[in-house]
Amino acid sequence: MDNIVKYLRRSQNFDMTQEELAKEVGVSKATISSIENGADTSARVMLKIANVFDKDPRDIFFVDSVS
């Protein structure tokens, strides 16, 4: 699944490691890595990630293309 999690995590506004994001969301670093590499995830995890970045999940996970 295309997403912009890595872009947001590394952006100037957040500058988080995968480990930091994983801790905020309540998942493992490996889960964050998998998500960033296109793996599917649960709606619950999508919502938690969206809350961290204060964005609508559709703006993070349902993108046509990631630059």
PQR file of N, CA, C, O and H, with PARSE charges and radii, in Angstrom:
ATOM      1  N   MET A   1       0.844  -1.167   0.000 -0.4000 1.5000
ATOM      2  CA  MET A   1       0.000   0.000   0.000 -0.0000 2.0000
ATOM      3  C   MET A   1       0.897   1.239   0.000  0.5500 1.7000
ATOM      4  O   MET A   1       1.723   1.412   0.896 -0.5500 1.4000
ATOM      5  N   ASP A   2       0.732   2.093  -1.000 -0.4000 1.5000
ATOM      6  CA  ASP A   2       1.495   3.338  -1.031 -0.0000 2.0000
ATOM      7  C   ASP A   2       1.093   4.217   0.142  0.5500 1.7000
ATOM      8  O   ASP A   2      -0.084   4.310   0.489 -0.5500 1.4000
ATOM      9  H   ASP A   2       0.060   1.952  -1.728  0.4000 1.0000
ATOM     10  N   ASN A   3       2.078   4.859   0.745 -0.4000 1.5000
ATOM     11  CA  ASN A   3       1.804   5.773   1.854 -0.0000 2.0000
ATOM     12  C   ASN A   3       2.943   6.768   1.986  0.5500 1.7000
ATOM     13  O   ASN A   3       3.997   6.616   1.369 -0.5500 1.4000
ATOM     14  H   ASN A   3       3.035   4.784   0.463  0.4000 1.0000
ATOM     15  N   ILE A   4       2.714   7.787   2.800 -0.4000 1.5000
ATOM     16  CA  ILE A   4       3.734   8.821   3.003 -0.0000 2.0000
ATOM     17  C   ILE A   4       4.237   8.828   4.448  0.5500 1.7000
ATOM     18  O   ILE A   4       4.680   9.864   4.946 -0.5500 1.4000
ATOM     19  H   ILE A   4       1.858   7.911   3.302  0.4000 1.0000
ATOM     20  N   VAL A   5       4.170   7.688   5.115 -0.4000 1.5000
ATOM     21  CA  VAL A   5       4.600   7.610   6.511 -0.0000 2.0000
ATOM     22  C   VAL A   5       6.067   8.005   6.654  0.5500 1.7000
ATOM     23  O   VAL A   5       6.402   8.816   7.518 -0.5500 1.4000
ATOM     24  H   VAL A   5       3.810   6.847   4.711  0.4000 1.0000
ATOM     25  N   LYS A   6       6.934   7.455   5.835 -0.4000 1.5000
ATOM     26  CA  LYS A   6       8.368   7.761   5.931 -0.0000 2.0000
ATOM     27  C   LYS A   6       8.614   9.251   5.675  0.5500 1.7000
ATOM     28  O   LYS A   6       9.396   9.887   6.382 -0.5500 1.4000
ATOM     29  H   LYS A   6       6.662   6.797   5.133  0.4000 1.0000
ATOM     30  N   TYR A   7       7.951   9.796   4.671 -0.4000 1.5000
ATOM     31  CA  TYR A   7       8.094  11.221   4.367 -0.0000 2.0000
ATOM     32  C   TYR A   7       7.687  12.071   5.575  0.5500 1.7000
ATOM     33  O   TYR A   7       8.416  12.985   5.962 -0.5500 1.4000
ATOM     34  H   TYR A   7       7.316   9.280   4.097  0.4000 1.0000
ATOM     35  N   LEU A   8       6.541  11.777   6.164 -0.4000 1.5000
ATOM     36  CA  LEU A   8       6.076  12.552   7.319 -0.0000 2.0000
ATOM     37  C   LEU A   8       7.008  12.377   8.508  0.5500 1.7000
ATOM     38  O   LEU A   8       7.348  13.346   9.187 -0.5500 1.4000
ATOM     39  H   LEU A   8       5.949  11.034   5.849  0.4000 1.0000
ATOM     40  N   ARG A   9       7.416  11.149   8.756 -0.4000 1.5000
ATOM     41  CA  ARG A   9       8.281  10.850   9.903 -0.0000 2.0000
ATOM     42  C   ARG A   9       9.599  11.606   9.821  0.5500 1.7000
ATOM     43  O   ARG A   9      10.131  12.056  10.836 -0.5500 1.4000
ATOM     44  H   ARG A   9       7.139  10.361   8.204  0.4000 1.0000
ATOM     45  N   ARG A  10      10.122  11.741   8.609 -0.4000 1.5000
ATOM     46  CA  ARG A  10      11.422  12.391   8.427 -0.0000 2.0000
ATOM     47  C   ARG A  10      11.308  13.888   8.128  0.5500 1.7000
ATOM     48  O   ARG A  10      12.319  14.568   7.958 -0.5500 1.4000
ATOM     49  H   ARG A  10       9.690  11.376   7.785  0.4000 1.0000
ATOM     50  N   SER A  11      10.087  14.392   8.064 -0.4000 1.5000
ATOM     51  CA  SER A  11       9.881  15.800   7.726 -0.0000 2.0000
ATOM     52  C   SER A  11      10.401  16.711   8.837  0.5500 1.7000
ATOM     53  O   SER A  11      10.608  16.284   9.973 -0.5500 1.4000
ATOM     54  H   SER A  11       9.266  13.839   8.202  0.4000 1.0000
ATOM     55  N   GLN A  12      10.601  17.956   8.479 -0.4000 1.5000
ATOM     56  CA  GLN A  12      11.119  18.950   9.414 -0.0000 2.0000
ATOM     57  C   GLN A  12      10.204  19.102  10.631  0.5500 1.7000
ATOM     58  O   GLN A  12      10.679  19.376  11.734 -0.5500 1.4000
ATOM     59  H   GLN A  12      10.433  18.302   7.556  0.4000 1.0000
ATOM     60  N   ASN A  13       8.917  18.929  10.437 -0.4000 1.5000
ATOM     61  CA  ASN A  13       7.969  19.101  11.544 -0.0000 2.0000
ATOM     62  C   ASN A  13       8.037  17.975  12.571  0.5500 1.7000
ATOM     63  O   ASN A  13       7.679  18.186  13.730 -0.5500 1.4000
ATOM     64  H   ASN A  13       8.532  18.707   9.541  0.4000 1.0000
ATOM     65  N   PHE A  14       8.488  16.783  12.174 -0.4000 1.5000
ATOM     66  CA  PHE A  14       8.476  15.642  13.089 -0.0000 2.0000
ATOM     67  C   PHE A  14       9.859  15.074  13.363  0.5500 1.7000
ATOM     68  O   PHE A  14      10.193  14.846  14.526 -0.5500 1.4000
ATOM     69  H   PHE A  14       8.778  16.612  11.233  0.4000 1.0000
ATOM     70  N   ASP A  15      10.679  14.836  12.345 -0.4000 1.5000
ATOM     71  CA  ASP A  15      12.040  14.322  12.490 -0.0000 2.0000
ATOM     72  C   ASP A  15      12.113  13.186  13.517  0.5500 1.7000
ATOM     73  O   ASP A  15      12.840  13.275  14.507 -0.5500 1.4000
ATOM     74  H   ASP A  15      10.407  15.022  11.400  0.4000 1.0000
ATOM     75  N   MET A  16      11.351  12.125  13.267 -0.4000 1.5000
ATOM     76  CA  MET A  16      11.279  10.980  14.176 -0.0000 2.0000
ATOM     77  C   MET A  16      12.001   9.778  13.580  0.5500 1.7000
ATOM     78  O   MET A  16      12.082   9.626  12.361 -0.5500 1.4000
ATOM     79  H   MET A  16      10.761  12.053  12.463  0.4000 1.0000
ATOM     80  N   THR A  17      12.515   8.940  14.448 -0.4000 1.5000
ATOM     81  CA  THR A  17      13.055   7.654  14.001 -0.0000 2.0000
ATOM     82  C   THR A  17      11.896   6.666  13.909  0.5500 1.7000
ATOM     83  O   THR A  17      10.802   6.921  14.413 -0.5500 1.4000
ATOM     84  H   THR A  17      12.449   9.063  15.438  0.4000 1.0000
ATOM     85  N   GLN A  18      12.154   5.546  13.263 -0.4000 1.5000
ATOM     86  CA  GLN A  18      11.137   4.494  13.220 -0.0000 2.0000
ATOM     87  C   GLN A  18      10.821   4.026  14.637  0.5500 1.7000
ATOM     88  O   GLN A  18       9.665   3.753  14.960 -0.5500 1.4000
ATOM     89  H   GLN A  18      13.043   5.340  12.854  0.4000 1.0000
ATOM     90  N   GLU A  19      11.831   3.935  15.467 -0.4000 1.5000
ATOM     91  CA  GLU A  19      11.648   3.502  16.851 -0.0000 2.0000
ATOM     92  C   GLU A  19      10.750   4.462  17.625  0.5500 1.7000
ATOM     93  O   GLU A  19       9.881   4.025  18.379 -0.5500 1.4000
ATOM     94  H   GLU A  19      12.770   4.156  15.204  0.4000 1.0000
ATOM     95  N   GLU A  20      10.952   5.758  17.445 -0.4000 1.5000
ATOM     96  CA  GLU A  20      10.122   6.755  18.125 -0.0000 2.0000
ATOM     97  C   GLU A  20       8.667   6.680  17.673  0.5500 1.7000
ATOM     98  O   GLU A  20       7.751   6.736  18.493 -0.5500 1.4000
ATOM     99  H   GLU A  20      11.658   6.113  16.833  0.4000 1.0000
ATOM    100  N   LEU A  21       8.462   6.552  16.370 -0.4000 1.5000
ATOM    101  CA  LEU A  21       7.100   6.436  15.858 -0.0000 2.0000
ATOM    102  C   LEU A  21       6.452   5.148  16.358  0.5500 1.7000
ATOM    103  O   LEU A  21       5.287   5.146  16.758 -0.5500 1.4000
ATOM    104  H   LEU A  21       9.206   6.506  15.703  0.4000 1.0000
ATOM    105  N   ALA A  22       7.200   4.072  16.335 -0.4000 1.5000
ATOM    106  CA  ALA A  22       6.673   2.786  16.805 -0.0000 2.0000
ATOM    107  C   ALA A  22       6.204   2.891  18.259  0.5500 1.7000
ATOM    108  O   ALA A  22       5.146   2.371  18.612 -0.5500 1.4000
ATOM    109  H   ALA A  22       8.146   4.074  16.010  0.4000 1.0000
ATOM    110  N   LYS A  23       6.988   3.559  19.090 -0.4000 1.5000
ATOM    111  CA  LYS A  23       6.630   3.723  20.496 -0.0000 2.0000
ATOM    112  C   LYS A  23       5.350   4.546  20.634  0.5500 1.7000
ATOM    113  O   LYS A  23       4.482   4.208  21.439 -0.5500 1.4000
ATOM    114  H   LYS A  23       7.847   3.981  18.803  0.4000 1.0000
ATOM    115  N   GLU A  24       5.228   5.616  19.861 -0.4000 1.5000
ATOM    116  CA  GLU A  24       4.025   6.465  19.901 -0.0000 2.0000
ATOM    117  C   GLU A  24       2.779   5.681  19.483  0.5500 1.7000
ATOM    118  O   GLU A  24       1.701   5.867  20.048 -0.5500 1.4000
ATOM    119  H   GLU A  24       5.933   5.890  19.207  0.4000 1.0000
ATOM    120  N   VAL A  25       2.936   4.812  18.495 -0.4000 1.5000
ATOM    121  CA  VAL A  25       1.807   4.073  17.939 -0.0000 2.0000
ATOM    122  C   VAL A  25       1.511   2.797  18.736  0.5500 1.7000
ATOM    123  O   VAL A  25       0.382   2.307  18.736 -0.5500 1.4000
ATOM    124  H   VAL A  25       3.811   4.661  18.036  0.4000 1.0000
ATOM    125  N   GLY A  26       2.532   2.266  19.411 -0.4000 1.5000
ATOM    126  CA  GLY A  26       2.348   1.036  20.178 -0.0000 2.0000
ATOM    127  C   GLY A  26       2.579  -0.224  19.368  0.5500 1.7000
ATOM    128  O   GLY A  26       1.949  -1.255  19.602 -0.5500 1.4000
ATOM    129  H   GLY A  26       3.449   2.665  19.411  0.4000 1.0000
ATOM    130  N   VAL A  27       3.499  -0.125  18.404 -0.4000 1.5000
ATOM    131  CA  VAL A  27       3.862  -1.276  17.580 -0.0000 2.0000
ATOM    132  C   VAL A  27       5.384  -1.401  17.578  0.5500 1.7000
ATOM    133  O   VAL A  27       6.078  -0.587  18.186 -0.5500 1.4000
ATOM    134  H   VAL A  27       4.011   0.713  18.214  0.4000 1.0000
ATOM    135  N   SER A  28       5.895  -2.411  16.902 -0.4000 1.5000
ATOM    136  CA  SER A  28       7.342  -2.605  16.831 -0.0000 2.0000
ATOM    137  C   SER A  28       7.950  -1.740  15.720  0.5500 1.7000
ATOM    138  O   SER A  28       7.257  -1.281  14.812 -0.5500 1.4000
ATOM    139  H   SER A  28       5.331  -3.072  16.409  0.4000 1.0000
ATOM    140  N   LYS A  29       9.251  -1.537  15.823 -0.4000 1.5000
ATOM    141  CA  LYS A  29       9.990  -0.830  14.779 -0.0000 2.0000
ATOM    142  C   LYS A  29       9.863  -1.575  13.457  0.5500 1.7000
ATOM    143  O   LYS A  29       9.765  -0.957  12.397 -0.5500 1.4000
ATOM    144  H   LYS A  29       9.814  -1.909  16.561  0.4000 1.0000
ATOM    145  N   ALA A  30       9.866  -2.899  13.522 -0.4000 1.5000
ATOM    146  CA  ALA A  30       9.728  -3.722  12.312 -0.0000 2.0000
ATOM    147  C   ALA A  30       8.385  -3.477  11.634  0.5500 1.7000
ATOM    148  O   ALA A  30       8.300  -3.495  10.406 -0.5500 1.4000
ATOM    149  H   ALA A  30       9.946  -3.401  14.383  0.4000 1.0000
ATOM    150  N   THR A  31       7.341  -3.251  12.414 -0.4000 1.5000
ATOM    151  CA  THR A  31       6.025  -2.962  11.844 -0.0000 2.0000
ATOM    152  C   THR A  31       6.055  -1.636  11.090  0.5500 1.7000
ATOM    153  O   THR A  31       5.522  -1.541   9.984 -0.5500 1.4000
ATOM    154  H   THR A  31       7.410  -3.237  13.412  0.4000 1.0000
ATOM    155  N   ILE A  32       6.667  -0.621  11.675 -0.4000 1.5000
ATOM    156  CA  ILE A  32       6.772   0.680  11.003 -0.0000 2.0000
ATOM    157  C   ILE A  32       7.573   0.530   9.712  0.5500 1.7000
ATOM    158  O   ILE A  32       7.199   1.088   8.681 -0.5500 1.4000
ATOM    159  H   ILE A  32       7.100  -0.699  12.574  0.4000 1.0000
ATOM    160  N   SER A  33       8.663  -0.215   9.763 -0.4000 1.5000
ATOM    161  CA  SER A  33       9.474  -0.445   8.578 -0.0000 2.0000
ATOM    162  C   SER A  33       8.657  -1.123   7.484  0.5500 1.7000
ATOM    163  O   SER A  33       8.715  -0.728   6.319 -0.5500 1.4000
ATOM    164  H   SER A  33       8.967  -0.669  10.601  0.4000 1.0000
ATOM    165  N   SER A  34       7.905  -2.131   7.861 -0.4000 1.5000
ATOM    166  CA  SER A  34       7.059  -2.845   6.894 -0.0000 2.0000
ATOM    167  C   SER A  34       6.021  -1.925   6.266  0.5500 1.7000
ATOM    168  O   SER A  34       5.800  -1.961   5.056 -0.5500 1.4000
ATOM    169  H   SER A  34       7.857  -2.452   8.808  0.4000 1.0000
ATOM    170  N   ILE A  35       5.390  -1.103   7.090 -0.4000 1.5000
ATOM    171  CA  ILE A  35       4.387  -0.164   6.589 -0.0000 2.0000
ATOM    172  C   ILE A  35       5.030   0.808   5.601  0.5500 1.7000
ATOM    173  O   ILE A  35       4.478   1.063   4.531 -0.5500 1.4000
ATOM    174  H   ILE A  35       5.570  -1.073   8.074  0.4000 1.0000
ATOM    175  N   GLU A  36       6.187   1.347   5.957 -0.4000 1.5000
ATOM    176  CA  GLU A  36       6.881   2.280   5.073 -0.0000 2.0000
ATOM    177  C   GLU A  36       7.271   1.635   3.750  0.5500 1.7000
ATOM    178  O   GLU A  36       7.394   2.315   2.732 -0.5500 1.4000
ATOM    179  H   GLU A  36       6.635   1.140   6.826  0.4000 1.0000
ATOM    180  N   ASN A  37       7.463   0.333   3.772 -0.4000 1.5000
ATOM    181  CA  ASN A  37       7.824  -0.392   2.551 -0.0000 2.0000
ATOM    182  C   ASN A  37       6.620  -0.941   1.799  0.5500 1.7000
ATOM    183  O   ASN A  37       6.770  -1.721   0.858 -0.5500 1.4000
ATOM    184  H   ASN A  37       7.363  -0.219   4.600  0.4000 1.0000
ATOM    185  N   GLY A  38       5.422  -0.529   2.218 -0.4000 1.5000
ATOM    186  CA  GLY A  38       4.230  -0.861   1.458 -0.0000 2.0000
ATOM    187  C   GLY A  38       3.366  -1.979   1.977  0.5500 1.7000
ATOM    188  O   GLY A  38       2.378  -2.338   1.335 -0.5500 1.4000
ATOM    189  H   GLY A  38       5.301   0.105   2.982  0.4000 1.0000
ATOM    190  N   ALA A  39       3.709  -2.548   3.130 -0.4000 1.5000
ATOM    191  CA  ALA A  39       2.878  -3.621   3.681 -0.0000 2.0000
ATOM    192  C   ALA A  39       1.532  -3.077   4.152  0.5500 1.7000
ATOM    193  O   ALA A  39       1.428  -1.929   4.584 -0.5500 1.4000
ATOM    194  H   ALA A  39       4.511  -2.257   3.651  0.4000 1.0000
ATOM    195  N   ASP A  40       0.524  -3.904   4.064 -0.4000 1.5000
ATOM    196  CA  ASP A  40      -0.794  -3.535   4.584 -0.0000 2.0000
ATOM    197  C   ASP A  40      -0.742  -3.524   6.105  0.5500 1.7000
ATOM    198  O   ASP A  40       0.084  -4.199   6.719 -0.5500 1.4000
ATOM    199  H   ASP A  40       0.608  -4.837   3.713  0.4000 1.0000
ATOM    200  N   THR A  41      -1.637  -2.748   6.698 -0.4000 1.5000
ATOM    201  CA  THR A  41      -1.733  -2.708   8.150 -0.0000 2.0000
ATOM    202  C   THR A  41      -3.196  -2.564   8.543  0.5500 1.7000
ATOM    203  O   THR A  41      -4.062  -2.345   7.695 -0.5500 1.4000
ATOM    204  H   THR A  41      -2.308  -2.199   6.199  0.4000 1.0000
ATOM    205  N   SER A  42      -3.454  -2.688   9.809 -0.4000 1.5000
ATOM    206  CA  SER A  42      -4.841  -2.620  10.292 -0.0000 2.0000
ATOM    207  C   SER A  42      -5.331  -1.175  10.315  0.5500 1.7000
ATOM    208  O   SER A  42      -4.545  -0.228  10.331 -0.5500 1.4000
ATOM    209  H   SER A  42      -2.750  -2.865  10.498  0.4000 1.0000
ATOM    210  N   ALA A  43      -6.637  -1.041  10.317 -0.4000 1.5000
ATOM    211  CA  ALA A  43      -7.253   0.291  10.409 -0.0000 2.0000
ATOM    212  C   ALA A  43      -6.868   0.954  11.725  0.5500 1.7000
ATOM    213  O   ALA A  43      -6.672   2.169  11.771 -0.5500 1.4000
ATOM    214  H   ALA A  43      -7.276  -1.810  10.304  0.4000 1.0000
ATOM    215  N   ARG A  44      -6.760   0.186  12.775 -0.4000 1.5000
ATOM    216  CA  ARG A  44      -6.386   0.722  14.089 -0.0000 2.0000
ATOM    217  C   ARG A  44      -5.005   1.372  14.046  0.5500 1.7000
ATOM    218  O   ARG A  44      -4.812   2.469  14.569 -0.5500 1.4000
ATOM    219  H   ARG A  44      -6.919  -0.801  12.738  0.4000 1.0000
ATOM    220  N   VAL A  45      -4.055   0.695  13.425 -0.4000 1.5000
ATOM    221  CA  VAL A  45      -2.698   1.243  13.319 -0.0000 2.0000
ATOM    222  C   VAL A  45      -2.689   2.463  12.396  0.5500 1.7000
ATOM    223  O   VAL A  45      -2.002   3.446  12.672 -0.5500 1.4000
ATOM    224  H   VAL A  45      -4.211  -0.196  13.000  0.4000 1.0000
ATOM    225  N   MET A  46      -3.446   2.400  11.307 -0.4000 1.5000
ATOM    226  CA  MET A  46      -3.533   3.566  10.418 -0.0000 2.0000
ATOM    227  C   MET A  46      -4.057   4.785  11.178  0.5500 1.7000
ATOM    228  O   MET A  46      -3.529   5.886  11.027 -0.5500 1.4000
ATOM    229  H   MET A  46      -4.004   1.601  11.083  0.4000 1.0000
ATOM    230  N   LEU A  47      -5.081   4.592  11.985 -0.4000 1.5000
ATOM    231  CA  LEU A  47      -5.654   5.698  12.752 -0.0000 2.0000
ATOM    232  C   LEU A  47      -4.668   6.249  13.776  0.5500 1.7000
ATOM    233  O   LEU A  47      -4.583   7.462  13.967 -0.5500 1.4000
ATOM    234  H   LEU A  47      -5.511   3.697  12.108  0.4000 1.0000
ATOM    235  N   LYS A  48      -3.924   5.367  14.432 -0.4000 1.5000
ATOM    236  CA  LYS A  48      -2.941   5.818  15.413 -0.0000 2.0000
ATOM    237  C   LYS A  48      -1.822   6.619  14.748  0.5500 1.7000
ATOM    238  O   LYS A  48      -1.389   7.644  15.274 -0.5500 1.4000
ATOM    239  H   LYS A  48      -3.992   4.381  14.277  0.4000 1.0000
ATOM    240  N   ILE A  49      -1.357   6.146  13.592 -0.4000 1.5000
ATOM    241  CA  ILE A  49      -0.321   6.881  12.860 -0.0000 2.0000
ATOM    242  C   ILE A  49      -0.864   8.242  12.419  0.5500 1.7000
ATOM    243  O   ILE A  49      -0.176   9.257  12.531 -0.5500 1.4000
ATOM    244  H   ILE A  49      -1.709   5.313  13.165  0.4000 1.0000
ATOM    245  N   ALA A  50      -2.084   8.257  11.925 -0.4000 1.5000
ATOM    246  CA  ALA A  50      -2.701   9.515  11.498 -0.0000 2.0000
ATOM    247  C   ALA A  50      -2.816  10.493  12.664  0.5500 1.7000
ATOM    248  O   ALA A  50      -2.612  11.694  12.488 -0.5500 1.4000
ATOM    249  H   ALA A  50      -2.643   7.432  11.834  0.4000 1.0000
ATOM    250  N   ASN A  51      -3.139   9.988  13.847 -0.4000 1.5000
ATOM    251  CA  ASN A  51      -3.228  10.851  15.031 -0.0000 2.0000
ATOM    252  C   ASN A  51      -1.880  11.453  15.397  0.5500 1.7000
ATOM    253  O   ASN A  51      -1.806  12.621  15.780 -0.5500 1.4000
ATOM    254  H   ASN A  51      -3.304   9.012  13.990  0.4000 1.0000
ATOM    255  N   VAL A  52      -0.820  10.672  15.284 -0.4000 1.5000
ATOM    256  CA  VAL A  52       0.522  11.185  15.586 -0.0000 2.0000
ATOM    257  C   VAL A  52       0.841  12.376  14.687  0.5500 1.7000
ATOM    258  O   VAL A  52       1.389  13.381  15.140 -0.5500 1.4000
ATOM    259  H   VAL A  52      -0.880   9.723  14.973  0.4000 1.0000
ATOM    260  N   PHE A  53       0.490  12.250  13.404 -0.4000 1.5000
ATOM    261  CA  PHE A  53       0.808  13.302  12.440 -0.0000 2.0000
ATOM    262  C   PHE A  53      -0.309  14.334  12.283  0.5500 1.7000
ATOM    263  O   PHE A  53      -0.188  15.266  11.488 -0.5500 1.4000
ATOM    264  H   PHE A  53       0.045  11.434  13.036  0.4000 1.0000
ATOM    265  N   ASP A  54      -1.399  14.169  13.041 -0.4000 1.5000
ATOM    266  CA  ASP A  54      -2.548  15.080  12.991 -0.0000 2.0000
ATOM    267  C   ASP A  54      -3.065  15.254  11.566  0.5500 1.7000
ATOM    268  O   ASP A  54      -3.279  16.371  11.095 -0.5500 1.4000
ATOM    269  H   ASP A  54      -1.498  13.412  13.687  0.4000 1.0000
ATOM    270  N   LYS A  55      -3.260  14.119  10.895 -0.4000 1.5000
ATOM    271  CA  LYS A  55      -3.748  14.109   9.516 -0.0000 2.0000
ATOM    272  C   LYS A  55      -4.869  13.084   9.365  0.5500 1.7000
ATOM    273  O   LYS A  55      -5.017  12.168  10.173 -0.5500 1.4000
ATOM    274  H   LYS A  55      -3.086  13.212  11.278  0.4000 1.0000
ATOM    275  N   ASP A  56      -5.641  13.267   8.318 -0.4000 1.5000
ATOM    276  CA  ASP A  56      -6.659  12.289   7.961 -0.0000 2.0000
ATOM    277  C   ASP A  56      -5.937  11.057   7.409  0.5500 1.7000
ATOM    278  O   ASP A  56      -5.041  11.206   6.578 -0.5500 1.4000
ATOM    279  H   ASP A  56      -5.521  14.012   7.662  0.4000 1.0000
ATOM    280  N   PRO A  57      -6.298   9.850   7.844 -0.5600 1.5000
ATOM    281  CA  PRO A  57      -5.620   8.639   7.343  0.2800 2.0000
ATOM    282  C   PRO A  57      -5.628   8.536   5.820  0.5500 1.7000
ATOM    283  O   PRO A  57      -4.692   7.997   5.230 -0.5500 1.4000
ATOM    284  N   ARG A  58      -6.669   9.047   5.187 -0.4000 1.5000
ATOM    285  CA  ARG A  58      -6.738   8.984   3.722 -0.0000 2.0000
ATOM    286  C   ARG A  58      -5.634   9.801   3.076  0.5500 1.7000
ATOM    287  O   ARG A  58      -5.199   9.489   1.968 -0.5500 1.4000
ATOM    288  H   ARG A  58      -7.430   9.485   5.666  0.4000 1.0000
ATOM    289  N   ASP A  59      -5.175  10.845   3.756 -0.4000 1.5000
ATOM    290  CA  ASP A  59      -4.094  11.666   3.218 -0.0000 2.0000
ATOM    291  C   ASP A  59      -2.727  11.014   3.377  0.5500 1.7000
ATOM    292  O   ASP A  59      -1.760  11.433   2.741 -0.5500 1.4000
ATOM    293  H   ASP A  59      -5.528  11.099   4.657  0.4000 1.0000
ATOM    294  N   ILE A  60      -2.644  10.003   4.212 -0.4000 1.5000
ATOM    295  CA  ILE A  60      -1.382   9.301   4.457 -0.0000 2.0000
ATOM    296  C   ILE A  60      -1.319   7.982   3.677  0.5500 1.7000
ATOM    297  O   ILE A  60      -0.308   7.677   3.044 -0.5500 1.4000
ATOM    298  H   ILE A  60      -3.430   9.663   4.729  0.4000 1.0000
ATOM    299  N   PHE A  61      -2.392   7.215   3.727 -0.4000 1.5000
ATOM    300  CA  PHE A  61      -2.362   5.850   3.225 -0.0000 2.0000
ATOM    301  C   PHE A  61      -2.992   5.628   1.864  0.5500 1.7000
ATOM    302  O   PHE A  61      -2.742   4.603   1.230 -0.5500 1.4000
ATOM    303  H   PHE A  61      -3.213   7.463   4.241  0.4000 1.0000
ATOM    304  N   PHE A  62      -3.775   6.533   1.418 -0.4000 1.5000
ATOM    305  CA  PHE A  62      -4.464   6.309   0.146 -0.0000 2.0000
ATOM    306  C   PHE A  62      -4.008   7.335  -0.866  0.5500 1.7000
ATOM    307  O   PHE A  62      -4.787   8.166  -1.332 -0.5500 1.4000
ATOM    308  H   PHE A  62      -3.979   7.366   1.932  0.4000 1.0000
ATOM    309  N   VAL A  63      -2.729   7.261  -1.199 -0.4000 1.5000
ATOM    310  CA  VAL A  63      -2.114   8.186  -2.152 -0.0000 2.0000
ATOM    311  C   VAL A  63      -1.810   7.447  -3.441  0.5500 1.7000
ATOM    312  O   VAL A  63      -1.529   6.249  -3.430 -0.5500 1.4000
ATOM    313  H   VAL A  63      -2.096   6.586  -0.820  0.4000 1.0000
ATOM    314  N   ASP A  64      -1.869   8.169  -4.556 -0.4000 1.5000
ATOM    315  CA  ASP A  64      -1.610   7.551  -5.858 -0.0000 2.0000
ATOM    316  C   ASP A  64      -0.146   7.211  -6.048  0.5500 1.7000
ATOM    317  O   ASP A  64       0.198   6.158  -6.584 -0.5500 1.4000
ATOM    318  H   ASP A  64      -2.097   9.143  -4.565  0.4000 1.0000
ATOM    319  N   SER A  65       0.711   8.113  -5.604 -0.4000 1.5000
ATOM    320  CA  SER A  65       2.133   7.940  -5.832 -0.0000 2.0000
ATOM    321  C   SER A  65       2.905   8.647  -4.746  0.5500 1.7000
ATOM    322  O   SER A  65       2.506   9.719  -4.292 -0.5500 1.4000
ATOM    323  H   SER A  65       0.432   8.969  -5.168  0.4000 1.0000
ATOM    324  N   VAL A  66       3.999   8.063  -4.329 -0.4000 1.5000
ATOM    325  CA  VAL A  66       4.852   8.657  -3.310 -0.0000 2.0000
ATOM    326  C   VAL A  66       6.147   9.080  -3.967  0.5500 1.7000
ATOM    327  O   VAL A  66       6.808   8.276  -4.625 -0.5500 1.4000
ATOM    328  H   VAL A  66       4.324   7.192  -4.699  0.4000 1.0000
ATOM    329  N   SER A  67       6.510  10.328  -3.794 -0.4000 1.5000
ATOM    330  CA  SER A  67       7.748  10.851  -4.397 -0.0000 2.0000
ATOM    331  C   SER A  67       8.932  10.535  -3.532  0.5500 1.7000
ATOM    332  O   SER A  67      10.059  10.894  -3.874 -0.5500 1.4000
ATOM    333  H   SER A  67       5.974  10.981  -3.260  0.4000 1.0000
TER
END
